[in-house]
Amino acid sequence: MKKRTVVIAVIFILLLSYGVLAQGDYYDLSLDLEEGWEYKLTNSITQIIEQDVMGMPMLMEHFMELEYSFVIDQISRDHNYHLGVKVTSVDFDIVRIESELLDRLEEENEGFYDEINSELDSSMESLEGMEFKLVISNKGKIIDASGYGDLLKEILDDDNAVGLDAFMDDDFIESTWSEFLAYLPQEPVKIGDSWDSTIEVGGPMDFVITSKYSLAEVSDDRVVIVTDGNFVFKDIELDEEALEGMDIDFDFNGKQNGEIILDPNNNWIREMNLIQDMSGTVIISSPFMDEEFRMPMESKSESKVTGDTYPLEEELLDMSDKKGIEAFGPAYLLARSWVNDSFNYGLGFITYNDDGFAMPINFDGVFKRYDQGRVRLSLTGGYRLTFGNDEINDSSLIAPQYWVGLGVEYIAFGKLGVRGFYGLTNTKEEDNGVWESQSEFGPKLGVTYYW
């Protein structure tokens, strides 16, 4: 029971901190995001929690870093952004723990510390790779956060999720995400202007966050907003069955201040630095306890959020195992086959003329790719094999023509390839009954249909 209480308390503080932290001329600071781009945010939090447990001081310092990827799936006519959100990286480290109580529990239950660390690591690291949908307006209003509650349920295993179902309510989640985007003013502002944001979060955690934002600087390179605010907890409700008859009350309040730097091209966060101080008391009572148990708690957090934007990377074209028919030369028709993404060969259809039977063979080795693999540079070589004419020389299998050089191919839609070749072509030709080799440099062109 003690172990579960410690884990739930720590996770509660983490969720609370993230929800609060993650928040002349007139300037419109509305979001201006684009389809086909990826917007990233990395939130790094260093937090020190001090609390008094049964008269014994306890200190825990931890570091947490979460990296999010936001991809614009759709922009509606009313300027709402439909986002695909993915947690791409999670790092959680307990830097230090100082606690006589936990030291005693470790003595009584060997491996207690390791168990606590393991459960916290598992809860946090299970975030990585999670995906959900989010719809926001260009003013930062949360339109829809459905699916995030399911994400939280997957973060916590069945034991740790008991009593926390209310934190996964869609209304609660929308309120906490609203604080993250509250820095966006609803109207154009000029330097020196201030605007307020008040967010009331109901449901399981009844608290009010009041923040003041001021536009400090606008340039071609950045937009700077300074902020300070405070928050007050009114109540928190946990599942009675999970508390096993206990009644838990939270009396918390706090303040935060910092600076937000935006990219003037889209008003996406480039950097945000916030300092948060929180203090309060957890009050636990039960019919089985002679008196209520009060646990004072203080928390100081430093948060740094960095953001960036990237063109959405397309999937690399992979030609492995592709087959195709190519008109090459201009005289040859080849069946091409890719052994892997770097090497292919072509076998020509057998033809007959005065020299006998002929079949061209071509080889390509790709050494450089551009434009997500659609443009390929290669070393190219080939032979035109001829069977059955002993007038050329005494062999019944000869190569009256070969070519070697550099090739470049552009492959559209993974289906249509246009290949250019420039290099040496050597051909055996007849001159007054004497067969001689003739060499020349020149181009060739091929067109291939792949499947």
C-alpha positions in Angstrom: 0.0 0.0 0.0 2.9 2.4 0.9 4.6 1.7 -2.4 1.4 2.3 -4.4 0.8 5.6 -2.6 4.4 6.8 -3.3 4.1 5.9 -7.0 0.7 7.5 -7.4 1.9 10.6 -5.6 4.9 11.0 -7.8 2.9 10.4 -11.0 0.4 12.9 -9.8 3.1 15.6 -9.4 4.5 14.8 -12.8 1.2 15.1 -14.6 0.4 18.3 -12.7 3.8 19.9 -13.5 3.5 19.0 -17.1 0.0 20.3 -17.4 0.9 23.7 -15.8 4.3 24.1 -17.5 3.1 23.0 -20.8 1.4 26.3 -21.3 3.3 51.0 -32.4 2.3 48.0 -34.8 -0.2 45.3 -34.0 1.0 41.7 -34.6 -1.2 38.7 -35.2 0.3 35.8 -33.2 -2.1 33.2 -34.5 -0.5 29.9 -35.5 0.4 29.7 -39.2 1.2 26.0 -39.7 1.5 24.2 -43.1 0.5 20.8 -44.4 3.5 18.7 -45.3 5.5 19.9 -42.4 6.5 18.3 -39.1 6.5 20.5 -35.9 8.6 19.2 -33.0 8.7 20.1 -29.3 11.1 18.8 -26.7 10.1 19.4 -23.1 13.0 19.0 -20.5 12.0 19.3 -16.8 14.3 19.2 -13.8 12.2 18.9 -10.6 13.0 18.8 -6.9 10.2 17.5 -4.6 10.5 18.0 -0.9 7.9 16.5 1.5 7.5 15.5 5.1 6.3 11.9 5.6 5.4 11.0 9.2 7.8 13.6 10.5 10.7 12.5 8.3 11.9 14.8 5.5 12.1 13.3 2.0 13.7 14.8 -1.1 13.6 13.5 -4.6 15.2 15.1 -7.7 14.4 13.8 -11.1 14.9 14.8 -14.8 12.3 14.1 -17.4 12.5 14.8 -21.2 9.7 14.1 -23.7 9.9 14.8 -27.4 6.7 15.2 -29.4 6.1 15.2 -33.1 3.1 17.1 -34.5 2.2 16.4 -38.2 -0.5 18.4 -39.9 -3.0 15.9 -41.3 -5.5 18.5 -42.5 -6.3 22.2 -42.2 -10.0 22.9 -42.3 -11.7 26.0 -43.8 -12.2 27.5 -40.3 -8.4 27.4 -39.7 -8.5 24.4 -37.4 -5.5 22.1 -37.5 -6.0 18.3 -37.4 -2.8 17.0 -35.9 -1.3 13.6 -35.6 0.8 13.6 -32.4 3.5 11.1 -31.6 5.7 10.8 -28.5 9.0 10.1 -30.2 11.4 10.0 -27.3 11.1 9.7 -23.5 13.9 10.0 -20.9 13.3 9.7 -17.2 16.0 9.6 -14.5 15.8 9.8 -10.8 18.9 12.0 -10.0 18.8 11.5 -6.2 16.6 10.4 -3.3 17.1 11.5 0.3 14.7 9.8 2.8 15.1 8.2 6.1 11.6 6.5 5.7 12.5 5.0 2.4 15.9 3.9 3.8 14.0 2.1 6.5 11.6 0.5 4.0 14.7 -0.6 2.0 16.1 -2.2 5.1 12.9 -4.1 5.7 12.2 -4.9 2.1 15.3 -5.4 0.1 15.0 -4.1 -3.4 12.4 -1.5 -2.4 14.2 1.3 -4.2 14.8 -0.7 -7.3 11.1 -1.6 -7.4 10.1 2.1 -7.1 12.5 3.1 -9.8 11.4 0.2 -12.1 7.7 1.1 -11.8 8.3 4.8 -12.5 10.6 4.0 -15.4 8.1 1.6 -16.8 5.2 4.1 -16.5 7.2 6.9 -18.2 9.0 5.0 -20.8 5.9 3.3 -22.0 4.9 6.7 -23.5 7.5 6.3 -26.2 5.9 5.6 -29.6 2.4 6.4 -28.5 0.2 8.3 -31.0 -3.0 10.2 -30.7 -5.1 12.8 -32.6 -5.5 16.5 -31.6 -7.5 19.3 -33.2 -6.6 22.9 -32.3 -7.6 26.3 -33.7 -5.1 28.8 -35.0 -5.7 30.7 -31.7 -4.6 27.8 -29.6 -8.0 26.6 -28.5 -8.4 22.8 -28.1 -11.2 21.6 -30.3 -10.8 17.8 -29.7 -8.4 15.7 -27.7 -10.1 12.4 -28.1 -7.8 9.5 -27.9 -5.4 11.0 -25.3 -7.3 9.3 -22.5 -6.7 5.9 -24.1 -3.0 6.9 -24.3 -2.8 7.5 -20.6 -4.5 4.2 -19.9 -1.7 2.5 -21.8 0.9 4.4 -19.9 -0.2 3.1 -16.5 -0.5 -0.6 -15.8 -3.7 -1.9 -14.2 -2.3 -1.5 -10.6 -1.1 2.1 -11.1 -4.2 3.1 -13.1 -6.6 2.3 -10.2 -8.1 5.5 -9.0 -6.7 7.6 -11.9 -9.5 6.9 -14.4 -10.9 10.4 -13.8 -7.6 11.9 -15.0 -8.3 10.4 -18.4 -11.6 12.2 -18.9 -11.6 14.1 -22.3 -12.8 17.4 -20.7 -9.9 17.2 -18.1 -7.4 16.5 -20.9 -8.7 19.3 -23.1 -8.3 21.7 -20.2 -4.7 20.7 -19.5 -3.7 20.9 -23.2 -5.4 24.4 -23.4 -2.9 25.7 -20.8 0.0 24.6 -23.0 -1.2 26.9 -25.8 -2.5 29.7 -23.6 0.3 32.0 -24.6 -1.5 32.8 -27.9 -3.5 36.0 -27.7 -7.0 35.9 -29.2 -6.6 39.4 -30.9 -3.6 41.2 -32.5 -1.3 42.9 -30.0 1.4 45.5 -30.0 4.7 45.6 -28.1 4.0 46.3 -24.4 0.4 44.9 -24.6 -0.6 42.2 -22.0 -3.3 39.6 -22.0 -4.7 37.2 -19.4 -5.5 33.6 -19.6 -7.7 31.9 -17.0 -8.3 28.2 -17.3 -10.6 26.4 -14.9 -10.0 22.7 -14.8 -12.8 20.6 -13.4 -13.4 16.9 -13.0 -11.0 15.0 -10.8 -8.7 17.9 -10.2 -10.5 21.2 -9.5 -8.0 24.0 -9.9 -7.7 27.4 -11.6 -4.6 28.6 -13.5 -4.3 32.3 -14.1 -1.5 33.6 -16.3 -0.5 37.0 -17.6 1.4 37.3 -20.9 3.2 40.4 -22.3 4.6 41.0 -25.8 8.2 42.1 -25.2 9.9 42.0 -28.6 9.2 41.4 -32.3 11.9 41.1 -35.0 12.5 39.3 -38.2 14.2 36.6 -36.2 12.0 36.1 -33.1 8.9 37.0 -31.1 9.4 37.3 -27.3 6.6 36.9 -24.7 7.2 37.1 -20.9 4.8 35.4 -18.5 4.0 35.1 -14.9 1.0 33.3 -13.2 -0.3 31.4 -10.3 -2.6 28.4 -9.8 -4.8 27.3 -6.9 -6.1 23.8 -6.2 -9.7 23.6 -4.9 -10.2 19.8 -4.8 -9.2 16.5 -6.1 -11.3 13.4 -6.4 -9.9 9.9 -6.5 -11.7 6.6 -6.8 -13.1 5.6 -3.3 -12.6 1.9 -4.0 -8.9 2.4 -4.9 -8.4 4.4 -1.7 -9.7 1.5 0.4 -11.7 3.7 2.7 -9.2 6.5 2.9 -10.1 10.1 2.3 -7.4 12.2 0.6 -7.5 16.0 0.3 -5.0 18.2 -1.5 -4.3 21.8 -0.6 -1.9 23.1 -3.2 -1.0 26.5 -4.8 1.9 27.8 -6.8 3.3 30.3 -9.2 5.4 30.3 -12.3 7.3 32.8 -14.5 9.4 32.7 -17.6 10.0 33.6 -21.2 8.6 32.3 -24.5 10.3 32.7 -27.8 8.3 32.1 -31.0 9.4 31.6 -34.6 7.9 34.7 -36.4 7.3 32.7 -39.6 4.6 30.5 -37.9 4.4 31.5 -34.2 5.4 28.0 -33.2 7.5 27.7 -30.0 11.2 28.0 -30.7 12.2 28.1 -27.0 10.3 28.4 -23.7 11.9 28.7 -20.2 9.7 28.5 -17.1 10.4 28.3 -13.4 7.6 26.9 -11.2 7.2 26.8 -7.5 4.5 24.7 -5.9 3.7 24.0 -2.2 0.9 22.5 -0.3 -0.3 19.7 1.9 -1.7 16.2 1.3 -4.2 15.3 4.0 -5.1 11.7 4.5 -7.8 10.4 6.9 -9.4 7.0 7.5 -11.8 5.4 9.9 -8.9 3.1 10.8 -6.6 6.0 11.7 -6.6 7.8 15.1 -5.9 11.1 13.5 -5.4 12.5 10.0 -2.1 12.3 8.3 -0.7 15.5 6.9 2.1 15.4 4.4 3.6 18.9 3.5 5.1 19.0 0.1 7.1 21.5 -1.9 8.2 21.3 -5.5 10.5 23.5 -7.7 10.7 22.8 -11.4 12.7 24.3 -14.2 11.4 23.6 -17.6 12.9 24.2 -21.0 10.8 23.6 -24.2 12.6 23.7 -27.5 10.8 23.5 -30.9 11.7 23.2 -34.5 10.0 22.6 -37.9 11.0 20.3 -40.7 9.6 19.4 -44.1 7.8 16.1 -43.8 10.2 13.4 -45.0 8.8 11.2 -47.7 9.4 7.5 -47.6 12.6 6.5 -49.4 12.0 4.7 -52.7 13.2 1.1 -52.5 13.5 -0.8 -55.8 14.4 -4.2 -54.3 12.7 -7.1 -56.2 11.1 -4.7 -58.8 10.7 -6.0 -62.3 10.4 -4.1 -65.5 10.5 -3.9 -69.3 12.9 -1.4 -70.9 13.4 -0.1 -74.4 17.1 0.7 -74.5 19.5 1.7 -77.1 17.5 2.3 -79.4 17.6 -1.3 -80.7 17.1 -3.4 -77.6 14.2 -4.6 -75.5 15.3 -5.7 -72.0 13.6 -7.4 -69.1 15.1 -5.7 -66.0 15.3 -7.1 -62.5 16.5 -5.4 -59.3 18.4 -7.9 -57.1 18.3 -5.3 -54.3 18.0 -1.5 -54.1 21.6 -1.0 -55.4 22.0 -3.5 -58.2 19.9 -4.6 -61.2 20.5 -6.5 -64.5 18.7 -6.7 -67.8 18.3 -9.6 -70.2 17.4 -8.7 -73.7 15.1 -10.6 -76.0 16.9 -12.9 -78.5 16.9 -11.6 -82.0 18.2 -13.1 -85.3 20.0 -11.4 -88.2 22.9 -12.1 -90.6 25.4 -12.2 -87.7 23.4 -15.0 -86.0 21.4 -15.0 -82.8 22.0 -11.9 -80.5 21.0 -11.2 -76.9 22.0 -8.0 -75.0 22.8 -8.2 -71.3 23.0 -5.0 -69.1 24.2 -4.4 -65.5 23.7 -1.3 -63.3 25.3 -0.7 -59.9 23.8 2.4 -58.1 26.3 4.4 -56.1 24.3 7.6 -55.3 20.7 8.5 -54.7 18.8 11.9 -54.7 15.3 13.1 -54.1 14.3 10.3 -51.8 15.7 7.7 -54.1 13.9 8.8 -57.2 17.1 9.9 -58.9 19.9 7.4 -59.1 23.5 7.5 -60.4 25.0 4.3 -61.5 28.0 2.5 -63.1 26.5 0.8 -66.2 27.9 -1.9 -68.5 26.6 -4.4 -70.9 27.3 -6.9 -73.8 25.5 -7.9 -77.0 26.2 -11.6 -77.1 26.0 -13.2 -80.6 25.8 -17.0 -81.2 26.7 -19.0 -84.3 28.7 -16.8 -86.7 32.2 -18.2 -87.2 33.1 -15.5 -89.8 33.7 -13.0 -87.0 36.2 -15.2 -85.3 36.7 -18.9 -84.5 34.5 -18.8 -81.4 30.8 -19.8 -81.5 30.1 -17.5 -78.5 31.4 -14.0 -79.1 30.7 -10.4 -78.0 30.7 -8.1 -81.0 29.6 -5.2 -78.9 30.0 -3.9 -75.4 29.4 -0.6 -73.5 30.5 0.9 -70.2 29.9 4.3 -68.6 27.8 6.4 -66.2 24.0 6.2 -66.0 21.4 8.4 -64.4 17.8 7.3 -64.0 14.7 9.1 -62.8 11.9 6.9 -61.5 8.4 8.5 -61.3 5.8 7.1 -59.0 7.9 3.9 -58.5 6.6 2.8 -61.9 8.2 4.7 -64.8 11.9 5.0 -65.2 13.8 7.2 -67.7 17.5 6.2 -67.9 20.3 8.1 -69.7 23.7 6.6 -70.4 26.9 8.2 -71.5 30.1 6.2 -72.1 32.2 4.0 -74.3 30.6 1.7 -76.8 32.8 -0.8 -78.6 31.5 -2.6 -81.7 33.1 -5.1 -84.1 32.4 -4.0 -87.7 33.3 -5.5 -91.1 35.6 -3.5 -93.4 36.4 -5.3 -96.7 36.0 -8.7 -95.2 38.1 -7.8 -92.1 36.4 -7.5 -88.8 37.7 -4.6 -86.6 36.8 -3.1 -83.3 35.3 0.5 -83.5 35.0 2.5 -80.3 33.1 5.7 -79.7 31.8 7.8 -76.8 28.1 8.8 -76.9 24.7 8.7 -75.2 22.0 6.1 -75.0 18.5 6.4 -73.7 16.2 3.9 -72.1 12.5 3.9 -70.8 11.3 1.3 -68.4 7.9 0.4 -67.0 8.2 -1.3 -63.5 5.9 -3.4 -61.4 
